[in-house]
Amino acid sequence: MARLEEFGVGQNVAVPVAAEGAARFAREKGLVRPNRFDNVVVNIPQALRIAREYNAAPNFDPEAVPHFKAMADETREQFDYMTRPQSKGGLGIDVSVTKQDPYARAADMMKDANRGKFSVLSTAQTGGHPYFTDEENDMFRAVHDFFGHAATGRGFDPHGEEAAFRSHFAMFSPRARGA
């Protein structure tokens, strides 16, 4: 079992380039992104309700298509910003897509992010997404893990996922948030 301190609850262990990059991206888009995520914890009754609703929802809803299209477009923009060289206004992060889960521990992901490297598990290994191509979903995994988890310094436990969601959600337009 992971120790609580590994997930950064009550600590500020965010990767600086990820946190500053997320804040800058949101600010340049006119979006408001909170700047504190170390105190985020899951509301269990709400999470259980959301899980029930998610499980009851259809796998594909035509009304969701415009929202997922906006999300895919904005994910590409975030990925470009994340990977573009610093000399051209980006963060210069080297992203690789792997066939095996690259991170057994959140701390390993944070170390890589601090070194300007980032890996994500390939969608082709886990199964596709109903709205995204495999490439779009791989990009989403990269930007979510970087601007969500690394930017908050939080791991992959339920509390870390909630913090990552809040951080990354704030980087999308209202249209894309509908996805």
Number of C-alpha atoms within 10 A of each C-alpha: 3 8 7 11 12 16 24 23 20 12 15 14 20 22 24 15 21 27 21 15 20 27 21 15 21 20 13 9 11 11 16 13 19 11 13 12 27 20 13 19 14 14 11 11 9 10 13 11 11 12 12 11 11 11 10 9 10 8 10 11 10 8 9 13 16 14 19 20 16 19 23 21 14 17 25 18 14 25 24 17 21 27 19 16 14 12 8 9 11 17 20 18 24 16 18 14 19 15 12 12 12 16 15 8 13 19 18 12 24 26 14 17 23 17 13 17 16 24 22 23 18 22 20 16 12 11 9 15 14 13 19 17 14 18 15 19 21 24 25 21 21 23 28 21 27 30 29 31 30 30 29 32 30 33 27 15 14 16 22 26 19 21 27 26 16 17 26 21 17 18 26 22 17 14 13 20 14 14 16
